[in-house]
Amino acid sequence: SELTINFERPWRSSNVTMQFKSTPGIQLIDTSIALEDFEGAVKLRYLLEKPGFNNITIKISGEYKNENISSSRVVYIQPKKTLRKPTNQQVVTR
């Protein structure tokens, strides 16, 4: 699966990266992406290995006006619910 993350960063920012951490039920393909452009989108690829309450923490860090900055967000991941197909079973009660 993949998650698309749109971003914008200030013109005077530098050394900006997105770092990713997840709960044990998710395997991340990428753990860090450098943001070279000032705006755009990145795709975070992952594998959902265990159903349940899983999340991915996204931490953005870099420099702006000679200061280190960082910000974090959490995305909650759940498997898609599948619809049960009706069966043609008959139930007989006595």
N, C-alpha and C positions, 0 to 999 in steps of 0.2 A: 504494500500500500504506500501511498505517498500523501504528504500534506504540503500545500502550497502556502508560502508565507510571503506576503507583500511587505516591502519596506521602503522607507525614505530616511535619509540621514542628512545632517547639516553639511553645508559646503566646507566648513573649516574642520570637520572631523577627520580623524586618521586612525589607522590600525584598528578598524572596526571588524569584529568577528561575532558570529552567532555560535554559541556552544549549546549542545543538547545533552540532556540526561533523561533517563526514563526509569519507570518502575520495572521490576524483574519480568513482568509479563510482556514486555516489548523489547525487541532487538533492533537497535538503530543501525542503519547502514553507514551513516555519516555521523560523527560526533562534533564536528566543527566545520564552519564554512566562513571564509573571509569575504567581506562585502567590499568589493572593489568599486562598484558603481554607486552613485548617490541615490538612485531609486531603482526599483525593479522587484523581482520575485525570485525566490529560491524554492526548490523542491526538496523536502526532507523525506527520504525513503526509510521505511521501517517494516518490520514483520511483527504482527500481533501473535504472540506465542501462547498466551493464556487468556481466556475470557475473564471478565471481572472489571474491577475499578483500576484502570491503568491510566497513566498520564505521561506526558513529555514536558519537561521544563526547558524553556528557551531562554538563554541568558545572552544579552547583547552587551558587549563591552568595547571600549575604545577610548580615544582621546578627543577632547573638544576644548579649544582655547587653553591648551597646555594643562588640562585637568583630566584625570582618569574618571570615566563615567561607566555606569552599568545599569541595566534594567532587566528584570525577569518577568516572564509570563508562563502560565501553565495551561496546557491543552489536555483535556480529558478525552480518552479514546475508548470507545466501546465497539464490540462487533455489531454488524448489522443484524437485526432480527430477521429471521427467515419465517415466511408464512407457511403454516402447515397446510398441506393439501388434504382436502377431505377424503376419507376412505369410504369404501362401499361395504363396510362391515355391518352385519346385522346382529343385534343383541336380542337374545331370547330369554325371557324371565318366566319363571313358573311359580 
